[in-house]
Amino acid sequence: MSEFDLIRDYFQWSNPPSSVGLGVGDDAAILRVPAGCDLAVSVDTFNAGIHFPPETPPHAVGYKALAVNLSDLAAMGAEPAWFTLAVSLPEANREWIAEFVRGIQELAQQHGIFLVGGDTTRGALSITIQVMGFVRGQALLRSGARHGDLVCVSGTLGDAAAGLAIVQQRLVMLTEAATHCIGRLNYPTSRNALVEILRGHAHACMDVSDGLLADLGHILKASGVGAKLYHQAVPLSAALLQLPLEQRLLFALTGGDDYELLFTLTPESFGQVKEAAAQRGILLTAIGEIDENLTDLRLDYELLNQKRGYDHFSAN
């Protein structure tokens, strides 16, 4: 199978939206941004052995590679529109590629995002996706947290980190709990459904990719504020509650790969936002507060492992 066969058979999608003037098949895409909107752009690279175990099913690889990028758009308050895909493959294995593309397409269809270009090459397995979306009004930034805000998260934390530990044989759990955690690792839920709900309420926002403590630290630094965090308020799944306190907190606070939204808003707004999210089946939890007497992050529990989260270029 040649490179052009590969593009034609798997990456040249039909029925593009009206916003796509020209998609896959030429030297560049031609895209139309609606009047009154800003364009949000994000890119992530997804390497085998770094971002996912090499034995991860191809359907999950495709799904997650797009999901983590959709999560970046959600964190900015942007609506998904288009994406490009650059993929490096050790070989042109039709069975692997078909499942990989099916995983991407399933999630793309759910969120109305369309593939408009990219590149294919031979090499170590690596996927790079660039997503583009529309911002209507003010984008959500990391730098807007205010004194008195509540610190809030969507969903539950720590499951994906526990799932990775299970896959790497560093952790043993009961079958049902293990299946749940591995599922959360391979198929994260990007919280794009929260964009409309948070718009006009959230002061600062980002997604939890490198670990709650690390990512909250980014918000605090960008906003020039400090915060208290309460460990008993951190939302955990029934699966994670089976683990000892220290272990489950390490997964939830420092594990990463959750792709839940982390945001701040006023206590007055929280009830309304939480109820609106609940109507869409999304759990929101207040886990701390921005404190004018602090300049950094204070956790009311002393973790034995002081690592705050994942960093590509430091020992973890």
Beta strands, then each sheet from edge to edge (+ up, - down):
strand 1: 20-22
strand 2: 30-31
strand 3: 37-47
strand 4: 79-89
strand 5: 114-122
strand 6: 126-136
strand 7: 150-154
strand 8: 204-207
strand 9: 226-229
strand 10: 261-265
strand 11: 284-291
strand 12: 297-299
sheet 1: 1+ 2-
sheet 2: 3+ 6- 4+ 5+
sheet 3: 8+ 10- 7+ 11- 9+ 12+
end
